[in-house]
């Protein structure tokens, strides 16, 4: 497994805004009494060799609530995929989703999902095509959305088109190790390139079948404790499996919403930087914060330099 090198990224890429580093040595030392006597060199080594894998926060910004404080309340902002519970609110925020407000509420009720009073959706595309958006933003935000994009390169290119030069893309992303994606393979750069070559706008049958039959429970505390449950297919009866296969075969061009990508912080950073190196995306990883113990998501900031 590749190692997570966010500190290297922090040194080599200068963010337009001076966001907190992924590893704050002062914070890391004060938060871990067993490391008080460590030198800066040893502390840094401990974080990358042990701390990340133990879920020790390298920065206060690993936590969703602190990370959100980095998102400017006064900048012109787009939130992607707010569904019925937008993370950001205010007069400077606009929203993009796959359906209008009332349709999203009906969907939430149908699937027994809680919802607040969502705002009107400013831009709508049933296929998630952000080409319908005709303005530029200072910052873009998404929470648990990037993993749903059938074509990641297309998504990044659309974000880059909408983001002013020097703007930031804030993301909260599920860590596949600690959510229902645990048993699914990590995304590779080959997977991402293949989706671009195939010009995907819908999820592949493989992604749909994985989501229906190979996922597990979604309790991050249990995952951190090593209790990953069993893949759904081992508990489903034969008729259920065959029914889903038949429904998938008959779905045609209908959009089925599942995870296309399965990231860890290290995998996400590597994919973003590989796409930039290949000239397939202009977005670069400014900050990738590690996943804290007991949680199933990590936070990231990509910038349009």
C-alpha positions in Angstrom: 0.0 0.0 0.0 1.3 3.5 -0.9 2.1 5.9 1.9 0.3 9.2 2.5 2.6 12.1 1.7 0.5 15.1 2.3 3.4 17.0 4.0 5.4 16.7 0.8 2.4 18.1 -1.1 2.1 21.0 1.4 5.8 22.0 0.9 5.8 21.7 -2.9 2.5 23.4 -3.6 1.8 26.9 -2.3 -1.9 27.4 -1.8 -3.4 30.7 -2.8 -4.8 30.9 0.7 -2.6 29.9 3.5 -4.6 26.9 4.7 -3.3 24.9 7.7 -0.8 22.2 6.9 -1.9 18.6 6.9 0.6 18.0 9.7 0.7 20.6 12.4 3.6 19.5 14.6 2.7 21.7 17.5 -0.9 20.4 17.5 0.3 16.8 17.0 2.6 17.0 19.9 0.1 18.6 22.3 -2.7 16.1 21.3 -0.5 13.1 22.0 1.0 13.1 25.5 3.1 10.0 24.7 4.9 12.0 22.0 5.8 15.1 24.1 9.6 14.3 24.1 9.9 13.7 20.4 11.9 16.0 18.2 10.2 17.5 15.2 12.0 15.0 12.9 10.9 12.0 15.0 7.4 13.5 15.4 7.0 13.8 11.6 8.3 10.3 11.1 5.8 9.0 13.8 2.9 10.6 12.1 3.6 9.1 8.6 4.7 5.7 9.9 2.2 5.2 12.7 -0.1 8.1 13.4 -2.0 8.1 10.1 -2.8 4.4 10.4 -3.8 4.8 14.1 -6.2 7.7 13.1 -4.3 10.3 15.1 -5.3 13.7 13.8 -2.4 15.6 12.2 -4.3 18.8 12.2 -7.5 20.2 13.7 -8.8 20.4 10.2 -9.2 16.6 9.9 -12.5 17.1 11.6 -15.5 18.2 9.5 -16.5 21.0 11.8 -13.1 22.6 11.8 -12.5 22.0 8.1 -15.7 23.9 7.3 -14.4 27.0 9.0 -11.8 27.2 6.2 -14.6 27.8 3.7 -15.2 31.5 3.3 -18.7 32.8 4.1 -18.2 35.9 1.9 -16.8 34.3 -1.3 -19.0 33.4 -4.3 -19.5 29.7 -3.7 -21.0 26.7 -5.4 -22.1 23.6 -3.4 -22.3 20.4 -5.5 -24.9 17.8 -4.6 -26.5 19.3 -1.5 -29.5 17.0 -1.8 -31.9 18.0 1.0 -29.3 18.9 3.6 -26.9 21.5 2.2 -23.7 22.0 4.3 -23.3 25.6 3.3 -26.0 28.3 3.5 -26.1 32.0 2.9 -26.6 34.7 0.3 -23.3 33.9 -1.5 -24.0 30.2 -2.0 -25.5 28.6 -5.1 -26.4 25.0 -5.5 -26.1 22.3 -8.2 -27.9 18.9 -8.1 -29.5 16.3 -10.3 -33.1 17.4 -9.5 -35.1 20.4 -8.4 -35.9 21.0 -4.7 -39.3 19.3 -4.6 -38.1 16.2 -6.5 -35.2 15.9 -4.0 -37.6 16.1 -1.1 -39.8 13.4 -2.7 -36.7 11.2 -3.1 -35.7 11.7 0.5 -39.1 10.7 1.7 -39.2 7.7 -0.6 -35.9 6.4 0.7 -36.7 7.2 4.3 -33.9 9.8 4.5 -34.2 12.7 6.8 -34.2 16.2 5.3 -34.2 19.8 6.5 -35.7 22.7 4.5 -33.5 22.7 1.4 -33.1 25.8 -0.6 -34.0 26.1 -4.3 -31.5 24.4 -6.6 -30.0 27.0 -8.9 -28.6 24.6 -11.5 -30.0 21.2 -12.4 -28.8 18.3 -14.6 -30.2 14.8 -14.3 -26.9 13.4 -15.4 -24.7 15.6 -13.1 -23.4 17.6 -16.1 -22.1 20.9 -14.8 -22.0 22.3 -18.3 -25.3 23.8 -17.5 -23.6 26.3 -15.1 -22.8 29.6 -16.7 -20.9 31.5 -14.0 -17.5 31.4 -12.2 -17.0 30.9 -8.5 -14.3 31.7 -5.9 -14.7 28.4 -4.3 -16.6 25.1 -4.8 -17.6 22.6 -2.2 -18.8 19.0 -2.2 -19.5 16.5 0.6 -19.7 12.8 -0.3 -20.2 13.6 -4.0 -16.9 13.1 -5.8 -17.1 9.4 -5.4 -20.4 9.3 -7.3 -19.0 10.8 -10.5 -19.0 8.3 -13.3 -16.1 10.1 -15.0 -13.7 11.7 -12.5 -11.6 13.5 -15.1 -14.7 15.1 -16.7 -15.8 16.2 -13.2 -12.4 17.8 -12.3 -12.3 19.6 -15.7 -15.8 21.0 -15.1 -14.9 22.1 -11.7 -11.7 23.8 -13.1 -13.8 25.6 -15.7 -16.1 27.0 -13.0 -13.4 27.9 -10.5 -11.6 31.2 -10.9 -7.8 31.1 -11.1 -6.4 30.5 -7.7 -9.8 29.3 -6.4 -10.2 26.3 -4.1 -12.3 23.1 -4.4 -13.2 21.9 -0.8 -14.1 18.2 -0.6 -15.3 15.9 2.2 -14.8 12.3 0.9 -15.7 8.9 2.4 -12.6 6.8 3.3 -13.4 3.4 1.8 -11.7 1.5 4.7 -14.2 2.7 7.3 -17.5 2.8 5.4 -19.7 0.3 3.5 -17.1 0.2 0.7 -14.6 -1.6 2.9 -14.4 -4.8 0.8 -14.2 -3.0 -2.5 -10.8 -2.5 -4.2 -9.1 0.9 -4.0 -9.4 3.1 -7.1 -6.4 3.1 -9.4 -5.3 5.7 -12.0 -6.1 3.0 -14.6 -9.7 2.9 -13.4 -9.9 6.7 -13.8 -8.3 6.8 -17.2 -10.6 4.0 -18.4 -13.7 6.0 -17.5 -12.4 8.9 -19.5 -11.5 6.8 -22.5 -15.0 5.3 -22.4 -16.5 8.8 -21.9 -18.7 7.5 -19.2 -21.8 9.4 -18.1 -23.5 6.5 -16.4 -22.1 4.0 -13.8 -20.8 0.7 -15.1 -22.7 -2.5 -14.4 -19.7 -3.5 -12.2 -20.1 -0.4 -10.0 -23.8 -1.1 -9.5 -23.3 -4.8 -8.7 -20.5 -4.0 -6.3 -22.7 -1.4 -4.5 -25.6 -3.9 -4.3 -23.8 -7.0 -3.4 -20.3 -6.4 -2.1 -20.8 -3.6 0.4 -21.1 -4.0 4.2 -22.1 -2.0 7.3 -21.5 1.8 7.5 -20.4 2.1 11.2 -17.0 3.7 11.3 -16.4 2.9 15.0 -16.8 -0.8 14.2 -14.5 -0.6 11.2 -11.8 1.1 13.2 -12.1 -1.7 15.8 -11.5 -4.2 13.0 -15.1 -5.4 12.7 -15.9 -5.1 9.0 -18.9 -7.4 8.9 -19.5 -9.4 5.7 -20.2 -8.5 2.1 -23.9 -8.2 1.4 -23.8 -11.1 -1.1 -23.0 -13.5 1.7 -26.2 -12.7 3.5 -28.5 -12.2 0.5 -30.7 -15.0 -0.8 -30.2 -16.2 -4.3 -33.5 -14.6 -5.5 -32.4 -11.2 -4.3 -29.1 -11.4 -6.2 -30.7 -12.6 -9.4 -33.4 -9.9 -9.1 -30.8 -7.1 -9.0 -28.9 -8.6 -11.9 -32.2 -8.7 -13.9 -33.1 -5.1 -13.0 -29.7 -3.9 -14.0 -29.9 -5.6 -17.4 -33.3 -3.8 -18.0 -32.2 -0.4 -16.7 -31.0 0.8 -20.1 -29.9 4.4 -20.0 -31.4 5.1 -16.5 -28.9 6.7 -14.1 -28.3 4.5 -11.0 -26.6 6.3 -8.2 -23.7 4.4 -6.7 -20.1 4.9 -5.7 -17.8 4.8 -8.7 -14.6 5.4 -6.8 -13.2 4.1 -3.5 -10.6 6.4 -2.0 -8.3 6.6 1.0 -6.5 9.9 1.6 -3.3 8.5 0.0 -5.2 7.1 -3.0 -7.1 10.3 -3.6 -3.9 12.4 -3.4 -2.1 10.1 -5.8 -4.9 10.1 -8.4 -5.2 13.9 -8.2 -1.5 14.4 -8.6 -1.2 11.8 -11.4 -3.9 13.5 -13.4 -2.2 16.9 -13.0 1.2 15.4 -14.0 -0.5 13.8 -17.1 -2.0 17.2 -18.1 -5.5 15.7 -17.7 -6.6 18.0 -14.9 -5.4 21.5 -13.8 -6.5 20.8 -10.2 -3.7 20.1 -7.7 -3.8 18.8 -4.1 -3.0 21.6 -1.7 -4.1 19.9 1.5 -5.2 16.3 2.2 -6.1 15.8 5.8 -5.9 12.3 7.3 -9.0 10.3 8.5 -9.4 10.6 12.3 -10.1 7.5 14.4 -13.8 6.7 14.7 -14.8 8.6 11.6 -15.3 7.5 8.0 -14.4 10.6 6.0 -11.4 12.8 5.1 -11.1 16.4 4.0 -9.2 17.8 1.0 -8.5 21.0 -0.7 -7.7 21.1 -4.4 -6.7 24.4 -6.1 -6.8 25.8 -9.6 -3.3 27.3 -9.9 
